[in-house]
Amino acid sequence: MNFLRFLQLESPNTLLGGRYKVLKQLGAGGFGQTFLAEDLHLPGNPHCVVKRLQPQFSDPAALQTAKRLFDTEAQTLYALGNHNQIPKLLAHFEQNQEFYLVQELVVGHCLSQEVKNGHPWSEAQVVGLMRDILEVLAFVHQQNVIHRDIKPDNLIRRHADGKIVLIDFGAVKQATTQLLNTAAQSRLTIAIGTPGYMPNEQLAGNPRFSSDIFAVGMIGIHALTGISPRSLPQNPQTSEIEWQDRVAKANSEVNSDLAAVLNKMVRYDFRARYSTAAEALTAIDQVPIAAEPPPLTAPPATASGSSVASFVPVGTTAPLPVTQARSLTSGASGEIPATAPLSQNATLPISPMTMTARAGQLKQFARSQPKKMGLFAAGVVGSVLLVSLVKPLFSPRPASDSAETVNTASPASSPASPSPAASSDPQTQATPLLAQADKLREQNQFQQAVQTYDQAIALDPNAPEAHWGRCYSLNTLEQFANAITACDRALKLNPGYAEALWSKGYALDRQGQDQAALTLYEQAIDRKPNFAQAWSNKGTALIQLNRPSEALAAFDRAIELDSSLAEAWNNRGAALWSLRRFEEALASVERATQIQPNYPDALSLQQQMRQKLGK
């Protein structure tokens, strides 16, 4: 299909939201289409997923109602993206009476490629899977949200760390059906869900937390038996699932504790199940079986885009939409793409969620990648009143402790590799290659920089600055596991290498290991007390750990060392807002815009703060 025609774009240069260029269609269903796009407003044009909804409206009043509904549902999506195992909603906007959601891509493969008919798992593997799913689902339920379509196709095994990511997670199914109902003046109620994973009360249009528990239990039974849920019989008298006699002979005696947990999860009567994911997680943790990793599989190395999943805030009475088939694989970056707030019609949340969620959980942050000798600064957290997506600008990297003479060497003017004299020893030959690699990195040519660092390392494997430069470049390419390896090699050669500690911290930060990242930032500061960028990153890590007072102190120190760090001023504003020091927060963000007038995230944050303060 010609996706440009499908989109009804006027030309290949037409942008969605004024910034997103569609690359290809990823999927389509009853709720709209999903596309792979690139963000032209950011360096490197990072990829993202754009979900398009197409309700048709006959009058302006219906359109305004739809806008309010869409915005309300999007607020929930922003909050849910706080968890490292739930894709982030990066932006939402309306264009030409159509609604768009912009989400991150996650490199991984669907759990359906692991849980297959005829391939039963061991009990230990099932326990590990259940824990991973229930941990993220517990967060969802804490937000007073029901997912309503948990199934293997909506669970992604992230390649970066092997964690399960809960996808197809957003308000789009509920919102789209409501939009269509608004347009058609329809009162039709259709249940979301997938046969085999959807319990009877959900089929009747009354999903509960325990409806999600049922779905997770069926996934566990599917993995343990190797039999599809739709192929498992029900007891004709009780309607309970009969599965234990179907377990493979090797596991014929199912552990009684595990069987009891699974049986309770899939009870026919929702009142007999665990009431929440947290309760089910406690039960699975008490099963006396040590968790093991999943069976070895060889899925294709593709990136899975998060479509937006079905869920409903508890207590709503909204009509329930139909199920959408998901087909969302693409080739893209492995983690959260760096994204700034949308311009023009795009909106980002600043008010509390409309549902009843605990204020302390309403924090939105995003980690962004470094560029051009830039700061490895993560995004910042909102607070009880502020949920915002913030990004740093790029400022010169600090001078390396390891080899200033190499890093300041004049690189070759030509992009071609230097040709050292044949009589030169390998270390001498590596020096101009290292200088060229540094130059490529500073010019944002990161892939070429990695290749040139590799050439330099082949000649001189004991140069820590080459391994650090490679680590830095790999971070910008979002190859975080490889970046950590490169930084580890630099640190093995120079354990006190502050920049390598800092860069490894960033890689861990991007993998959601906030505490480990903080430890490394602090080690970098111990080695180099005047390392302003490390102080700034320490502040963002502390915000992510919900320690805003300490974060503020770190930002103050960063600014004391380098008052021109716009991102430190900006993120300091978020910390102040978390501490309810609203006027000071606004002043700090305004200082960031004075330093960098074209800092889009600070400008967006400033606007939201002013609106919230009634200015």
C-alpha positions as CSV (number, residue, x, y, z in Angstrom):
1,M,0.0,0.0,0.0
2,N,1.1,3.5,-0.7
3,F,1.1,4.9,2.8
4,L,1.2,8.5,1.5
5,R,-2.0,8.0,-0.4
6,F,-3.4,6.1,2.6
7,L,-2.6,9.1,4.8
8,Q,-4.1,11.4,2.1
9,L,-1.1,13.6,2.4
10,E,-0.7,16.3,-0.1
11,S,2.9,15.6,-0.8
12,P,5.7,13.4,0.5
13,N,7.0,16.5,2.4
14,T,3.8,17.0,4.4
15,L,4.5,16.8,8.1
16,L,2.2,15.7,10.9
17,G,2.1,18.0,13.7
18,G,4.5,20.2,11.9
19,R,7.4,17.9,12.7
20,Y,6.8,14.2,12.1
21,K,7.7,12.7,8.7
22,V,5.9,9.4,8.0
23,L,8.3,6.7,6.8
24,K,6.0,3.7,6.5
25,Q,2.8,2.2,7.7
26,L,3.2,-0.3,10.5
27,G,-0.4,-1.5,10.9
28,A,-4.1,-0.7,10.5
29,G,-7.3,-1.7,12.2
30,G,-10.7,-0.6,13.2
31,F,-9.3,2.2,15.3
32,G,-7.0,3.8,12.7
33,Q,-3.5,3.4,11.4
34,T,-0.1,3.2,12.9
35,F,3.0,4.6,11.2
36,L,6.8,4.7,11.7
37,A,7.9,8.4,11.6
38,E,10.9,10.5,12.2
39,D,11.0,13.6,14.3
40,L,12.5,16.4,12.1
41,H,12.8,18.8,15.0
42,L,15.5,16.8,16.8
43,P,19.1,16.2,15.9
44,G,19.5,12.8,14.2
45,N,15.7,12.7,13.4
46,P,14.9,9.9,15.9
47,H,12.2,7.4,15.0
48,C,8.8,7.2,16.8
49,V,5.4,5.7,16.3
50,V,2.5,7.8,15.2
51,K,-1.0,6.5,15.8
52,R,-3.8,8.2,13.7
53,L,-7.5,8.1,14.6
54,Q,-10.0,9.1,12.0
55,P,-13.5,9.7,13.5
56,Q,-15.8,11.6,11.2
57,F,-17.8,14.4,12.6
58,S,-20.9,16.1,11.3
59,D,-21.0,19.1,13.5
60,P,-18.6,21.4,15.5
61,A,-20.1,20.4,18.9
62,A,-19.2,16.7,18.3
63,L,-15.6,17.7,17.4
64,Q,-15.2,19.7,20.5
65,T,-16.5,16.9,22.6
66,A,-14.1,14.5,20.9
67,K,-11.2,16.9,21.6
68,R,-12.0,17.0,25.3
69,L,-12.2,13.2,25.4
70,F,-9.0,12.8,23.5
71,D,-7.1,15.2,25.7
72,T,-8.4,13.5,28.9
73,E,-7.4,10.1,27.8
74,A,-4.0,11.3,26.7
75,Q,-3.3,12.6,30.2
76,T,-3.6,9.0,31.5
77,L,-1.2,7.8,28.8
78,Y,1.4,10.3,29.9
79,A,1.2,9.1,33.5
80,L,1.4,5.4,32.6
81,G,4.6,6.0,30.6
82,N,6.4,6.8,33.9
83,H,7.2,3.1,34.2
84,N,10.3,1.8,32.5
85,Q,8.3,-1.2,31.1
86,I,5.5,0.8,29.6
87,P,6.2,2.8,26.4
88,K,6.0,6.6,26.8
89,L,3.5,8.8,25.1
90,L,5.7,11.5,23.7
91,A,3.0,13.9,22.4
92,H,-0.6,14.1,21.2
93,F,-2.2,16.6,18.8
94,E,-5.2,17.2,16.5
95,Q,-4.8,18.0,12.8
96,N,-7.5,18.4,10.2
97,Q,-10.1,17.0,12.6
98,E,-8.0,13.8,13.1
99,F,-6.3,12.8,16.2
100,Y,-2.7,11.6,16.6
101,L,-0.7,10.0,19.4
102,V,3.1,9.9,19.2
103,Q,4.9,7.1,21.1
104,E,8.3,5.6,21.5
105,L,9.6,2.5,19.8
106,V,10.9,-0.5,21.7
107,V,13.4,-2.9,20.2
108,G,12.2,-6.4,21.0
109,H,10.0,-9.3,20.0
110,C,6.4,-10.3,20.9
111,L,6.0,-12.8,23.7
112,S,3.9,-14.8,21.2
113,Q,7.3,-15.7,19.6
114,E,8.2,-17.4,22.9
115,V,4.9,-18.8,24.1
116,K,4.0,-21.2,21.4
117,N,1.6,-24.1,21.0
118,G,3.4,-27.4,21.5
119,H,6.4,-25.8,23.3
120,P,5.7,-25.9,27.0
121,W,7.9,-24.0,29.4
122,S,9.3,-25.2,32.7
123,E,7.7,-24.2,36.0
124,A,10.7,-22.0,36.8
125,Q,10.4,-20.2,33.5
126,V,6.7,-19.6,34.0
127,V,7.3,-18.2,37.5
128,G,9.9,-15.8,36.1
129,L,7.5,-14.7,33.3
130,M,4.6,-14.2,35.7
131,R,6.7,-12.0,38.0
132,D,7.9,-9.8,35.2
133,I,4.4,-9.2,33.9
134,L,2.8,-8.7,37.3
135,E,5.5,-6.2,38.4
136,V,4.6,-3.8,35.6
137,L,0.8,-4.6,35.8
138,A,1.0,-3.7,39.5
139,F,2.0,-0.2,38.6
140,V,-0.8,0.0,36.1
141,H,-3.4,-1.0,38.7
142,Q,-1.8,1.5,41.2
143,Q,-2.7,4.2,38.7
144,N,-6.4,3.0,38.9
145,V,-6.2,1.7,35.4
146,I,-7.3,-1.6,33.8
147,H,-5.4,-2.7,30.7
148,R,-8.2,-4.9,29.3
149,D,-6.2,-6.6,26.5
150,I,-3.2,-8.4,28.0
151,K,-2.1,-11.2,25.7
152,P,1.3,-12.4,24.3
153,D,1.1,-10.1,21.3
154,N,0.8,-7.1,23.6
155,L,3.9,-8.0,25.6
156,I,7.3,-7.3,24.2
157,R,10.6,-8.9,25.3
158,R,12.9,-5.8,25.2
159,H,16.2,-6.8,23.6
160,A,18.2,-4.3,25.6
161,D,17.6,-5.9,29.0
162,G,15.3,-8.9,28.4
163,K,12.5,-7.2,30.4
164,I,8.8,-7.5,29.4
165,V,7.3,-4.3,28.1
166,L,3.5,-3.9,28.3
167,I,2.4,-2.4,25.0
168,D,-0.8,-1.6,23.1
169,F,-1.3,0.5,26.1
170,G,-3.2,3.7,25.9
171,A,-6.7,5.2,25.6
172,V,-7.0,4.8,21.9
173,K,-9.4,2.0,21.8
174,Q,-11.7,3.4,24.4
175,A,-11.3,6.9,23.1
176,T,-11.8,6.0,19.5
177,T,-15.0,4.1,20.2
178,Q,-16.3,7.1,22.1
179,L,-15.3,9.4,19.3
180,L,-17.1,7.2,16.8
181,N,-20.1,7.0,19.1
182,T,-20.0,10.8,19.5
183,A,-20.0,11.2,15.7
184,A,-22.7,8.6,15.1
185,Q,-24.8,9.3,18.2
186,S,-24.5,5.6,19.0
187,R,-25.0,3.9,22.3
188,L,-23.5,0.6,21.2
189,T,-21.2,-0.9,23.8
190,I,-18.6,-3.4,22.5
191,A,-16.1,-5.2,24.7
192,I,-12.4,-4.9,24.3
193,G,-10.3,-8.0,24.7
194,T,-9.0,-11.2,23.0
195,P,-10.9,-14.5,23.2
196,G,-9.1,-16.9,25.5
197,Y,-7.6,-14.1,27.6
198,M,-10.9,-12.2,28.3
199,P,-13.0,-13.3,31.2
200,N,-16.8,-13.4,31.2
201,E,-17.4,-10.1,33.1
202,Q,-15.2,-8.3,30.6
203,L,-17.0,-9.8,27.7
204,A,-20.2,-8.4,29.3
205,G,-18.6,-4.9,29.3
206,N,-17.7,-4.7,33.0
207,P,-13.9,-5.1,33.2
208,R,-12.2,-5.1,36.6
209,F,-8.7,-5.3,37.9
210,S,-9.1,-9.1,38.3
211,S,-9.9,-9.2,34.5
212,D,-6.3,-8.4,33.9
213,I,-5.3,-11.0,36.4
214,F,-7.3,-13.6,34.5
215,A,-5.4,-12.7,31.3
216,V,-2.0,-13.0,33.0
217,G,-3.0,-16.4,34.5
218,M,-4.0,-17.7,31.0
219,I,-0.6,-16.6,29.6
220,G,1.1,-18.6,32.4
221,I,-1.1,-21.6,31.7
222,H,-0.5,-21.3,27.9
223,A,3.3,-21.3,28.6
224,L,3.2,-24.2,31.0
225,T,1.0,-26.4,28.9
226,G,1.9,-25.3,25.4
227,I,-1.8,-25.2,24.6
228,S,-3.7,-22.1,23.4
229,P,-6.2,-20.8,25.9
230,R,-9.0,-21.2,23.4
231,S,-8.2,-24.9,23.1
232,L,-8.5,-25.6,26.9
233,P,-11.8,-27.0,28.0
234,Q,-14.1,-25.7,30.7
235,N,-15.7,-27.7,33.4
236,P,-19.4,-28.0,32.3
237,Q,-20.7,-27.6,35.8
238,T,-18.4,-24.9,37.2
239,S,-17.1,-23.2,34.0
240,E,-13.5,-23.4,35.5
241,I,-10.6,-23.9,33.1
242,E,-9.4,-27.5,33.1
243,W,-5.6,-27.4,32.4
244,Q,-3.6,-29.4,34.9
245,D,-4.1,-32.7,33.1
246,R,-2.8,-31.1,29.9
247,V,0.7,-30.4,31.2
248,A,3.4,-32.2,29.4
249,K,4.6,-35.5,30.9
250,A,7.9,-34.0,32.0
251,N,6.0,-31.7,34.3
252,S,3.1,-34.0,35.0
253,E,3.2,-33.3,38.7
254,V,2.6,-29.5,38.7
255,N,3.9,-27.8,41.8
256,S,0.9,-27.5,44.0
257,D,1.7,-23.9,45.1
258,L,2.1,-22.8,41.5
259,A,-1.1,-24.6,40.4
260,A,-3.0,-22.9,43.3
261,V,-1.9,-19.5,42.2
262,L,-2.7,-20.1,38.5
263,N,-6.1,-21.5,39.4
264,K,-7.0,-18.5,41.5
265,M,-5.9,-16.1,38.8
266,V,-8.3,-17.7,36.3
267,R,-11.4,-18.4,38.4
268,Y,-14.7,-18.0,36.5
269,D,-16.0,-15.7,39.2
270,F,-14.0,-12.5,39.3
271,R,-14.6,-12.2,43.1
272,A,-12.7,-15.5,43.6
273,R,-9.5,-14.1,41.8
274,Y,-6.8,-12.0,43.2
275,S,-8.2,-8.5,43.3
276,T,-5.1,-6.7,41.9
277,A,-1.8,-7.4,40.3
278,A,0.1,-6.5,43.5
279,E,-1.9,-9.2,45.4
280,A,-1.1,-11.8,42.6
281,L,2.5,-10.8,42.6
282,T,2.8,-11.4,46.4
283,A,1.3,-14.9,45.8
284,I,3.7,-15.8,43.0
285,D,6.6,-14.6,45.0
286,Q,5.7,-17.1,47.7
287,V,5.8,-20.1,45.3
288,P,8.9,-22.0,46.3
289,I,10.4,-22.2,42.8
290,A,13.5,-20.2,41.7
291,A,12.7,-18.2,38.6
292,E,14.6,-19.0,35.4
293,P,14.9,-17.1,32.1
294,P,12.6,-18.0,29.2
295,P,13.5,-20.7,26.7
296,L,16.1,-19.6,24.1
297,T,14.5,-18.2,21.0
298,A,15.8,-16.6,17.8
299,P,13.3,-13.8,17.0
300,P,14.1,-11.3,14.3
301,A,16.0,-8.3,15.4
302,T,13.2,-5.8,14.8
303,A,11.9,-2.9,16.8
304,S,8.4,-3.1,18.0
305,G,6.4,0.1,18.0
306,S,4.0,0.6,20.8
307,S,0.5,0.9,19.5
308,V,-1.7,2.4,22.1
309,A,-3.4,-0.2,24.2
310,S,-6.8,-0.5,25.6
311,F,-7.4,0.4,29.2
312,V,-10.0,2.1,31.2
313,P,-9.7,4.2,34.4
314,V,-11.7,2.5,37.2
315,G,-15.0,4.0,37.8
316,T,-15.7,5.3,34.3
317,T,-18.9,4.5,32.5
318,A,-17.6,5.0,29.0
319,P,-18.7,2.7,26.2
320,L,-16.3,-0.1,25.5
321,P,-14.7,-0.4,22.1
322,V,-13.9,-3.3,19.9
323,T,-10.7,-5.2,19.7
324,Q,-7.9,-4.1,17.4
325,A,-5.5,-6.4,15.6
326,R,-1.9,-5.2,16.2
327,S,0.9,-5.4,13.7
328,L,3.7,-3.2,14.9
329,T,7.2,-4.1,14.0
330,S,9.7,-1.8,12.5
331,G,13.4,-1.1,12.4
332,A,14.3,1.7,14.7
333,S,16.2,2.7,17.8
334,G,16.3,0.6,20.8
335,E,15.0,2.8,23.5
336,I,13.1,6.0,24.1
337,P,13.9,8.4,21.2
338,A,14.9,11.9,22.3
339,T,11.8,14.0,21.8
340,A,10.9,17.6,22.5
341,P,7.3,18.8,23.0
342,L,5.3,19.3,19.9
343,S,4.9,22.7,18.4
344,Q,1.7,24.4,17.3
345,N,-1.3,22.2,18.2
346,A,0.5,19.7,20.3
347,T,-0.1,19.5,24.0
348,L,1.7,18.1,27.0
349,P,0.2,17.5,30.4
350,I,0.6,19.9,33.3
351,S,-2.4,19.3,35.4
352,P,-3.1,16.2,37.6
353,M,-4.6,13.1,36.0
354,T,-8.4,13.2,35.9
355,M,-8.5,9.8,37.5
356,T,-7.9,9.0,41.1
357,A,-4.2,8.2,41.2
358,R,-1.8,8.9,44.0
359,A,-0.1,12.2,43.5
360,G,3.3,10.9,44.2
361,Q,3.1,8.6,41.2
362,L,2.3,11.3,38.7
363,K,5.7,11.9,37.5
364,Q,6.7,12.0,33.8
365,F,10.3,12.0,32.7
366,A,12.2,11.1,29.6
367,R,15.9,10.4,29.1
368,S,17.5,12.1,26.2
369,Q,20.6,11.2,24.2
370,P,23.8,13.3,24.2
371,K,24.9,15.1,21.0
372,K,27.9,17.1,19.9
373,M,30.2,16.8,22.9
374,G,26.9,17.2,24.8
375,L,25.5,16.6,28.2
376,F,24.3,13.2,29.1
377,A,21.4,14.8,30.9
378,A,18.2,12.9,31.5
379,G,14.8,14.5,31.3
380,V,13.0,15.7,34.4
381,V,10.1,14.7,36.5
382,G,6.9,16.6,37.0
383,S,5.3,16.8,40.4
384,V,2.0,16.7,42.1
385,L,0.8,19.5,39.8
386,L,3.3,19.3,37.0
387,V,3.9,16.5,34.5
388,S,6.2,17.6,31.7
389,L,8.6,16.3,29.1
390,V,11.9,18.1,29.3
391,K,15.1,17.8,27.4
392,P,18.5,19.3,27.7
393,L,20.3,21.4,25.2
394,F,23.8,20.4,24.0
395,S,26.8,22.0,25.5
396,P,30.5,21.2,25.1
397,R,31.7,18.1,26.8
398,P,34.3,18.4,29.5
399,A,37.9,17.8,28.7
400,S,38.9,14.2,29.2
401,D,41.3,13.4,32.1
402,S,42.9,10.6,30.2
403,A,44.5,12.2,27.2
404,E,44.1,15.9,26.7
405,T,46.8,16.0,24.1
406,V,44.9,13.5,22.0
407,N,41.5,15.1,22.4
408,T,42.9,18.5,21.5
409,A,44.9,17.3,18.5
410,S,44.1,18.9,15.2
411,P,42.1,16.3,13.3
412,A,42.6,15.6,9.6
413,S,40.6,18.0,7.5
414,S,39.6,15.2,5.1
415,P,37.1,12.5,6.2
416,A,39.4,9.9,4.7
417,S,41.4,7.9,7.2
418,P,44.9,9.2,7.9
419,S,47.8,7.4,6.3
420,P,50.6,7.2,8.9
421,A,54.1,6.4,7.8
422,A,54.9,2.7,7.3
423,S,57.7,2.9,9.9
424,S,55.4,4.3,12.6
425,D,54.6,2.1,15.6
426,P,50.9,1.2,16.1
427,Q,50.5,3.6,19.0
428,T,51.7,6.5,16.8
429,Q,49.5,5.4,14.0
430,A,46.5,5.3,16.3
431,T,46.9,9.0,17.4
432,P,45.6,10.6,14.2
433,L,42.8,8.1,14.0
434,L,41.7,8.9,17.5
435,A,41.8,12.6,16.7
436,Q,39.7,12.0,13.6
437,A,37.2,9.9,15.6
438,D,36.9,12.7,18.1
439,K,36.2,15.1,15.3
440,L,33.5,12.9,13.8
441,R,31.9,12.6,17.2
442,E,31.9,16.3,17.7
443,Q,30.3,16.7,14.2
444,N,27.5,14.3,15.2
445,Q,28.7,11.6,12.8
446,F,28.5,8.9,15.5
447,Q,28.4,5.8,13.3
448,Q,31.5,6.9,11.5
449,A,33.1,7.9,14.8
450,V,32.5,4.3,16.2
451,Q,34.1,2.8,13.1
452,T,37.1,5.1,13.4
453,Y,37.5,4.5,17.1
454,D,37.5,0.7,16.3
455,Q,40.4,1.3,13.9
456,A,42.3,3.3,16.6
457,I,41.6,0.6,19.2
458,A,42.8,-2.1,16.8
459,L,46.2,-0.3,16.7
460,D,46.3,0.7,20.4
461,P,43.8,-1.2,22.6
462,N,45.2,0.4,25.7
463,A,44.0,3.9,25.0
464,P,41.2,4.6,27.5
465,E,40.1,7.8,25.7
466,A,39.3,5.7,22.6
467,H,37.1,3.4,24.5
468,W,35.4,6.3,26.2
469,G,34.8,8.1,22.9
470,R,33.4,4.9,21.5
471,C,31.1,4.6,24.6
472,Y,29.9,8.1,24.1
473,S,29.1,7.6,20.4
474,L,27.3,4.3,21.1
475,N,25.2,6.0,23.7
476,T,24.1,8.5,21.1
477,L,23.3,5.6,18.8
478,E,21.2,4.1,21.7
479,Q,23.3,1.0,21.7
480,F,23.5,1.0,25.5
481,A,24.7,-2.5,26.2
482,N,27.6,-2.0,23.8
483,A,28.2,1.5,25.3
484,I,28.5,0.0,28.8
485,T,31.1,-2.6,27.5
486,A,33.1,0.2,25.9
487,C,33.1,2.3,29.1
488,D,34.0,-0.7,31.2
489,R,37.1,-1.2,29.0
490,A,38.0,2.4,29.5
491,L,37.6,2.1,33.2
492,K,39.6,-1.1,33.3
493,L,42.5,0.9,31.8
494,N,41.8,4.0,34.0
495,P,39.5,3.2,37.0
496,G,39.3,6.9,37.9
497,Y,38.2,8.1,34.4
498,A,35.4,10.6,35.3
499,E,34.0,10.9,31.8
500,A,33.8,7.1,31.5
501,L,32.0,6.8,34.8
502,W,29.6,9.6,33.7
503,S,28.9,8.0,30.3
504,K,28.3,4.6,31.8
505,G,25.9,6.2,34.2
506,Y,24.0,7.6,31.3
507,A,23.8,4.2,29.6
508,L,22.4,2.7,32.8
509,D,20.1,5.7,33.2
510,R,18.6,5.0,29.7
511,Q,18.1,1.4,30.7
512,G,16.0,2.5,33.7
513,Q,18.6,1.7,36.3
514,D,18.3,5.1,38.1
515,Q,20.1,4.1,41.3
516,A,23.0,2.5,39.5
517,A,23.3,5.6,37.3
518,L,23.3,7.9,40.3
519,T,26.1,5.9,41.9
520,L,28.2,6.3,38.8
521,Y,27.5,10.1,38.6
522,E,28.6,10.4,42.2
523,Q,31.8,8.4,41.5
524,A,32.5,10.7,38.6
525,I,32.0,13.7,40.9
526,D,34.3,12.2,43.5
527,R,37.0,11.8,40.8
528,K,36.3,15.3,39.4
529,P,34.5,17.5,41.9
530,N,34.1,20.4,39.4
531,F,32.4,18.2,36.8
532,A,29.3,20.4,36.2
533,Q,27.7,18.0,33.7
534,A,27.9,15.1,36.2
535,W,26.3,17.3,38.9
536,S,23.5,18.1,36.5
537,N,22.9,14.5,35.6
538,K,23.0,13.6,39.3
539,G,20.2,16.0,39.7
540,T,18.1,14.4,37.1
541,A,18.7,10.9,38.5
542,L,17.6,12.2,41.9
543,I,14.4,13.5,40.5
544,Q,13.7,10.2,38.8
545,L,14.2,8.6,42.3
546,N,11.7,11.1,43.7
547,R,14.3,13.0,45.8
548,P,13.7,16.6,44.6
549,S,15.4,18.4,47.5
550,E,18.7,16.6,46.9
551,A,18.2,17.1,43.1
552,L,17.8,20.8,43.7
553,A,21.1,20.9,45.6
554,A,22.8,19.0,42.7
555,F,21.5,21.5,40.1
556,D,22.6,24.4,42.3
557,R,26.1,23.0,42.4
558,A,26.1,22.4,38.6
559,I,25.0,26.0,38.0
560,E,27.6,27.3,40.5
561,L,30.2,25.5,38.4
562,D,28.8,26.5,35.0
563,S,26.0,29.1,35.1
564,S,25.5,28.7,31.3
565,L,24.1,25.2,31.6
566,A,20.6,25.8,30.3
567,E,19.4,22.3,30.9
568,A,20.5,22.5,34.6
569,W,18.4,25.6,35.0
570,N,15.5,24.0,33.2
571,N,15.6,20.8,35.2
572,R,16.1,22.8,38.4
573,G,12.8,24.4,37.6
574,A,11.2,21.0,37.6
575,A,12.7,20.1,41.0
576,L,11.5,23.4,42.5
577,W,8.0,22.7,41.1
578,S,8.1,19.3,42.7
579,L,8.8,21.1,46.0
580,R,5.8,23.4,45.3
581,R,8.1,26.5,45.0
582,F,6.2,27.6,41.9
583,E,7.5,31.1,41.4
584,E,11.1,30.0,41.8
585,A,10.5,27.2,39.4
586,L,9.2,29.5,36.8
587,A,12.2,31.9,37.3
588,S,14.6,29.0,36.9
589,V,13.0,27.9,33.6
590,E,13.0,31.4,32.4
591,R,16.7,31.7,33.1
592,A,17.1,28.6,30.8
593,T,15.3,30.4,28.0
594,Q,17.5,33.5,28.5
595,I,20.6,31.4,28.1
596,Q,19.2,29.5,25.2
597,P,16.3,31.4,23.5
598,N,15.6,28.5,21.1
599,Y,15.4,25.8,23.8
600,P,12.1,24.3,22.9
601,D,11.6,22.2,26.0
602,A,12.2,25.1,28.3
603,L,9.9,27.3,26.3
604,S,7.2,24.7,26.5
605,L,7.7,24.2,30.2
606,Q,7.7,27.9,30.8
607,Q,4.4,28.3,28.9
608,Q,2.8,25.5,30.9
609,M,4.0,26.9,34.2
610,R,2.8,30.3,33.4
611,Q,-0.6,28.9,32.4
612,K,-0.8,26.9,35.6
613,L,0.1,30.0,37.6
614,G,-2.5,32.1,35.8
615,K,0.1,34.4,34.2
